[in-house]
Amino acid sequence: MITIDEFRKMDLRIGTVKSAAAHPNADKLLVLRVDLGEEERQIVAGIRGQYDPATLVGRQIAVIANLETAKLRGMESQGMLLAASDGDRIVILTTEKPVTPGAKIS
């Protein structure tokens, strides 16, 4: 269990996927450019087996924006998208209706 103060430390926002492509050095990774309102970020995500990159462009996704930057197979990931999994299936979390990129999740 975490406290409400610990939860508040997470910067959860909605981002709009501007581009998506297969990672050149990894079979399971996609490289996304995500508009978070005031800035654009690169996010590397392990969803390649579940999503065709072209179907992600324009979609809005839930992102943890204040996660420490990480290198995944040589590419920098500046956040993490949120997804649910049930066995082998991965489903990204999206909005019910369009919102402004960078909108806070609370």
N, C-alpha and C positions, 0 to 999 in steps of 0.2 A: 504494500500500500504506500502511496505517496500522499503528501499533504497538498492542500489547495495551493499553498505558496510554491511548492515544487512544480505543480501543474502550470501555474501562471508564468513560470520561467520559459516555457516553450512558446516560441513564436510560430503559431499555426496560421497560415494564410492560404488564400486561393490564388493560384497562378494559371495563366493561359499558356498552353503549349504553342510556341511559335514555330518550332521545327523539331523533327525527330529523325534519328538515323541509327542504323546498326553500329555498334561499337566495332571498330576495325580489328580488334584483338581479342574479342570475347564472344562466344556463341550465345550467351544468355543476357547480354547487356544491351540497352538502348541508351543513346545520348540525346537528351532533350534540352532545348533552349526554352526557358520558361519566363514569361513576363510576370513580374511580381509588383507591377505598378510603378514604383520609383526606380526599379532596376530590372535587368534581365540576368538570369542565372543559368548555369549549366548544371544539369542533374543527370547523373548516371544511375540507371535503374535496372534491376534484374527482371525485366518483364518481356524480353524479346520473344520468348516462346508463346506468349499469350496475346501480344498485340503487334499488328502490322504498323510500322512507324507512320505511314500516311494517314491512318485512321485516328491518330492522336492529335494531329495539328488542328488547332482551334478549340480543343476541348479544355475545360477547366478542371484542375486537379487540386487536391489538398496537399500542402507542402509544409514540412518543418523547415522554417527559414533560418533558424539560428543554430543549426547543427554544425559542429566543427567540420571544416572542409576536409575531404578525404580523397586519396588517389585510388581509383579503381582501374586496374589494368593499364596504368599510365595516364589516365585521363582524370582531371579534377572534377569532383562532384561537390557542388556548393549548396547542398540541401538534400532532402529526401522526400520523395512522394509517398503518400500514404495509400496502402492497399490492404485488402482483406484476402485471406487465402483459406481454402477448404480442400485440403488434399493437394492435388496437382494444379488446381485452378487458382489464378491470381486475378483479382478484380480491383482496379484503381478506384479510389473514392473521388467522386465528382459532385458538382452542385446540381440541385434540382432545377434551378433557373439561373440564367447568367447573372453574374455580379461583376463589379469592378475588379480588375486584377489587383492583387495586393490586399483585398478585403480580409480582415482578421476573422479567424474562426474562434468562437468562444463557446 
